[in-house]
Amino acid sequence: MTTPPTTVPVSEEIQQASAWVRDLRASMGEVIVGQEGLVHSLFLSLLTGGHVLLEGVPGLAKTLAVSTLAKGVQASFARIQFTPDLLPSDLVGTEIYNAKEANFTVRKGPIFANFVLADEVNRAPAKVQSALLEAMQERQVSIGGQTFPLPRPFLVLATQNPIEQEGTYPLPEAQLDRFMFLVQVGYPTLDEEREILRRTTGGSTPELKKVVGAAELAELQQAVRSIPVGDHVFDYALALTRGTRVKGEGQLAFLREWVTWGAGPRAGQFLVLGAKAHAALAGRTHVAIEDVRAVVHPVLRHRIVTNFSAAAEGITSDVVIDRLVKEVDPGASIGKGVPGVVARS
């Protein structure tokens, strides 16, 4: 009789994970001042394997936060500075002719890393953006007719400057949808900025310790996916996702007034995954409605296309999400007064 392999219960894995996450967050706190929302979103992406787009003006520690997180994990890290003259081969790699042996060999590009920082992703032309986003979705690349799998875990953390538009190639909505989160990075508070000046103008530089390995991280990501979710949480995620759509029946009046296009099914998937990671960071092995609400803005804000009327009134996608969260009753069963949800047959 074969003895089944010993497995660690999900609850124990989550408890162990919450311990090293606290250690890693404390280490990052020695380098990053403030930006709690940014750091929290990076940890959520770390636990789910979802890619993140960071949006903010220069100097807000976007690149520093990503590189610092990568240093705390025993995994490979690559930074790619996107420029208008970048080529897809600069990203994924190319074939090199070996004159001595009279054959071609493949030289892999920087995309073959566990953590890939795509700095100023909107400065690269469409071909390069497509090559990156294909790798994000398929987690493999093709070079010279050969297909190469990307390492696991594989995480793309991209940054973009929302103010400067000259010489940029904005990501279309279909490509934005590949990112799990769109995190808007704001200015630090007065006290935080004072602390930044103290830390960055002195002579000491903190050393970040390796807290977790790539193999442990991959196991943890699987454990997070194994966290059970109740039907009422699935229904709430469905209500929020379908409630953003103006096509169909039961939509709220303000949606028809402000929204052109709503979120697709991938948004619901990311809402549930993000909620699982949020629960895991809290050391819980069950997902609550509050966990979905905690990730609803970074998941939905780049998947809602507002119209001219909304722009004229200063209505952003975040305002639409705020209103939607107020309107959707998490206690209502699916198909009973929940906007955008079709009743079960």
C-alpha positions in Angstrom: 0.0 0.0 0.0 1.5 3.3 -1.1 1.8 6.0 1.7 0.4 9.3 0.5 2.8 12.2 0.5 2.9 14.4 3.6 1.4 17.9 2.9 1.3 21.0 5.0 -2.3 22.1 5.7 -3.2 25.3 4.0 -3.9 27.0 7.4 -0.3 26.2 8.5 1.2 27.5 5.3 -0.8 30.7 5.6 0.4 31.2 9.1 4.0 30.6 8.2 3.6 33.0 5.2 2.2 35.8 7.3 5.3 35.5 9.5 7.9 35.9 6.7 5.7 38.6 5.1 6.0 40.6 8.4 9.7 40.2 8.3 10.0 41.2 4.7 7.7 44.2 5.2 9.8 45.3 8.2 12.9 45.1 6.1 11.3 47.1 3.3 10.3 49.7 5.9 14.0 50.4 6.5 14.3 51.5 2.8 10.8 52.7 1.8 9.2 55.5 3.9 5.4 55.4 3.9 3.7 54.3 0.7 1.7 51.7 2.6 -0.8 51.2 -0.2 2.0 50.7 -2.7 3.8 48.1 -0.5 0.6 46.3 0.4 -0.4 46.0 -3.3 3.1 44.6 -4.1 2.7 41.9 -1.5 -0.8 41.0 -2.8 0.8 40.6 -6.3 3.6 38.6 -4.7 1.1 36.1 -3.2 -1.0 35.8 -6.3 1.5 36.0 -9.1 -0.5 38.8 -10.7 1.3 41.6 -12.6 1.1 45.2 -11.4 1.1 48.6 -13.1 2.3 51.4 -10.9 1.3 54.9 -12.0 2.7 58.1 -10.5 4.9 61.1 -11.1 8.7 60.6 -10.9 10.4 60.4 -7.5 7.7 58.5 -5.6 9.8 55.4 -4.9 8.0 53.2 -7.5 11.2 51.7 -8.9 12.8 51.6 -5.5 9.9 49.7 -4.0 10.0 47.0 -6.7 13.8 46.5 -6.6 13.7 46.4 -2.8 11.0 43.8 -2.8 13.0 41.7 -5.3 16.1 41.9 -3.0 14.1 40.4 -0.2 13.4 37.3 -2.2 16.1 34.8 -3.3 15.1 35.1 -7.0 16.4 36.6 -10.2 15.7 40.3 -10.9 15.9 42.3 -14.1 15.2 46.0 -14.8 14.4 47.1 -18.3 14.3 50.8 -19.0 11.7 51.2 -21.8 12.7 53.7 -24.5 11.2 54.5 -28.0 14.1 52.8 -29.7 13.7 49.5 -27.8 13.2 46.4 -29.9 11.3 43.2 -29.0 14.6 41.2 -29.2 16.1 43.5 -26.5 13.4 42.2 -24.3 13.0 38.5 -25.1 16.3 37.7 -26.7 17.5 36.7 -30.1 19.5 34.2 -32.1 23.2 34.7 -32.4 25.3 33.2 -35.2 28.3 31.3 -34.0 30.8 31.5 -36.9 33.2 29.0 -35.3 30.6 26.3 -35.0 28.5 27.5 -38.0 25.2 27.5 -36.2 22.8 29.7 -34.3 22.5 29.9 -30.6 19.8 31.6 -28.6 20.7 34.4 -26.3 17.9 34.9 -23.8 16.8 38.4 -22.9 16.1 40.1 -19.5 12.5 38.8 -19.6 13.9 35.5 -18.3 13.9 36.6 -14.6 11.5 36.0 -11.7 11.0 39.7 -11.2 10.9 42.0 -14.2 10.7 45.7 -13.7 9.4 47.4 -16.8 10.3 51.0 -16.1 8.3 53.6 -18.0 6.5 50.9 -20.0 4.5 53.5 -21.9 7.7 54.8 -23.6 8.2 51.7 -25.7 6.5 51.2 -29.1 3.6 48.9 -29.6 5.7 45.9 -30.7 7.7 45.9 -27.5 4.7 46.3 -25.4 3.0 43.4 -27.2 6.1 41.2 -26.6 6.0 42.0 -22.9 2.3 41.5 -22.5 2.4 38.2 -24.5 5.1 36.9 -22.0 2.9 38.1 -19.1 -0.1 36.2 -20.4 1.5 33.0 -21.8 4.5 32.9 -19.4 6.6 31.8 -22.4 8.3 33.4 -25.3 9.3 32.2 -28.8 12.8 32.8 -30.2 13.8 31.6 -33.6 11.0 29.1 -33.8 11.7 27.7 -30.4 9.4 28.1 -27.3 11.0 28.8 -24.0 9.1 28.8 -20.7 9.7 31.6 -18.3 10.9 30.9 -14.8 8.4 30.4 -11.9 7.4 32.5 -10.2 7.2 35.2 -12.9 6.1 38.7 -12.0 6.1 41.8 -14.1 6.0 45.2 -12.3 5.6 48.1 -14.7 5.7 51.8 -14.0 4.4 54.7 -16.0 4.2 58.5 -15.7 0.6 59.7 -16.1 1.5 63.4 -16.7 4.1 63.4 -19.5 2.5 62.2 -22.8 5.1 63.5 -25.3 7.0 60.6 -26.8 4.8 57.9 -25.1 2.7 55.0 -26.4 -0.3 54.7 -24.0 -1.3 51.1 -23.3 -4.8 50.4 -24.8 -7.5 48.9 -22.6 -7.0 45.4 -23.9 -3.4 45.4 -22.8 -4.2 47.1 -19.5 -6.5 44.2 -18.8 -3.5 41.9 -18.5 -2.4 43.7 -15.3 -4.0 42.5 -12.1 -3.7 45.8 -10.4 -3.3 49.5 -11.4 -1.8 51.2 -8.3 -1.9 55.0 -8.2 1.1 56.2 -6.2 0.6 59.5 -4.4 2.9 62.0 -2.7 4.2 61.3 0.8 2.9 63.1 3.8 4.9 65.9 5.5 6.3 63.7 8.2 7.1 61.0 5.7 8.9 63.4 3.4 10.9 64.8 6.3 12.0 61.2 7.1 12.9 60.6 3.5 15.2 63.6 3.6 16.9 62.3 6.8 17.5 58.8 5.4 18.6 59.7 1.9 21.0 62.5 2.7 23.1 60.6 5.2 26.0 58.2 4.7 24.4 54.9 5.7 22.6 52.5 3.4 20.4 49.7 4.9 21.2 46.2 3.8 18.1 44.1 3.0 18.2 40.5 4.0 16.9 37.6 1.9 13.7 36.5 3.6 12.2 33.9 1.3 13.2 31.8 -1.6 11.6 31.4 -5.1 10.6 27.8 -4.4 8.9 28.8 -1.1 7.1 31.7 -2.8 5.8 29.4 -5.6 4.4 27.0 -2.9 2.8 29.9 -1.1 1.1 31.2 -4.2 -0.4 27.7 -4.6 -1.5 27.7 -1.0 -3.2 31.1 -1.5 -5.2 29.8 -4.4 -6.3 26.9 -2.2 -8.1 29.2 0.3 -11.8 28.3 0.1 -14.3 31.0 -0.9 -18.0 31.0 0.0 -20.7 31.4 -2.6 -21.7 34.8 -1.2 -18.2 36.1 -1.9 -18.2 34.8 -5.4 -21.7 36.5 -5.9 -20.4 39.8 -4.5 -17.4 39.7 -6.9 -19.7 39.0 -9.7 -22.1 41.8 -8.7 -19.2 44.3 -8.7 -17.8 43.1 -12.0 -21.1 42.8 -13.9 -22.3 46.0 -12.3 -19.8 48.0 -14.2 -21.3 47.0 -17.6 -23.8 49.3 -19.3 -24.9 46.6 -21.8 -27.7 44.4 -20.6 -30.5 44.6 -18.0 -30.6 46.0 -14.5 -27.8 48.6 -14.7 -27.9 51.6 -12.4 -28.7 54.9 -13.9 -25.4 56.5 -13.0 -23.5 53.8 -14.9 -25.4 54.6 -18.2 -24.6 58.3 -17.6 -20.9 57.9 -16.9 -19.6 54.6 -18.3 -18.9 53.5 -21.9 -17.4 50.1 -21.2 -17.2 48.0 -18.0 -14.9 45.2 -16.7 -14.6 41.8 -18.3 -14.5 38.3 -16.6 -10.8 38.7 -15.8 -11.7 41.4 -13.3 -13.8 38.9 -11.3 -11.0 36.4 -11.3 -8.6 39.0 -10.0 -11.1 40.3 -7.4 -11.3 36.8 -5.9 -7.6 36.1 -6.1 -6.8 39.5 -4.6 -9.3 38.9 -1.8 -7.6 35.5 -1.1 -4.2 37.2 -0.8 -5.6 40.0 1.4 -7.0 37.4 3.7 -3.7 35.5 3.7 -1.8 38.6 4.7 -4.1 38.9 7.7 -3.3 35.3 8.6 -6.9 34.1 7.8 -7.9 31.1 5.8 -11.3 32.3 4.8 -12.3 35.2 2.5 -14.7 37.8 3.6 -16.6 40.6 1.8 -14.2 43.1 3.3 -11.3 41.4 1.5 -13.0 41.9 -1.9 -13.7 45.6 -1.0 -10.0 46.0 -0.1 -8.9 45.2 -3.7 -11.8 46.5 -5.7 -10.2 49.9 -6.7 -6.8 48.6 -8.0 -8.6 45.8 -9.8 -11.4 47.7 -11.5 -10.0 51.3 -12.0 -8.2 50.5 -15.3 -11.1 48.3 -16.6 -13.8 51.0 -16.5 -13.9 53.3 -19.5 -15.7 56.6 -18.6 -17.4 58.7 -21.3 -17.2 62.4 -22.2 -20.0 63.3 -19.7 -18.0 61.8 -16.9 -14.9 63.7 -17.9 -16.8 67.0 -18.1 -18.0 66.5 -14.5 -14.6 65.4 -13.2 -15.9 61.8 -12.6 -13.1 59.3 -12.6 -13.3 55.5 -12.6 -12.5 55.6 -8.8 -15.6 57.7 -8.3 -17.7 55.2 -10.3 -16.3 52.4 -8.1 -17.1 54.2 -4.9 -20.6 54.7 -6.0 -20.9 51.1 -7.2 -19.7 49.7 -3.8 -22.4 51.8 -2.1 -25.1 50.6 -4.4 -24.3 46.9 -4.4 -25.8 45.1 -1.4 -23.5 42.2 -0.4 -26.3 40.7 1.5 -28.5 40.4 -1.6 -28.5 37.0 -3.2 -27.5 36.7 -6.8 -30.1 37.8 -9.2 -32.2 39.6 -6.6 -31.7 43.3 -7.0 -27.9 43.0 -7.7 -27.1 45.2 -10.7 -25.7 43.4 -13.7 -26.2 39.9 -12.4 -28.3 37.4 -14.2 -30.6 35.3 -12.0 -29.9 31.6 -11.7 -32.3 29.4 -13.6 
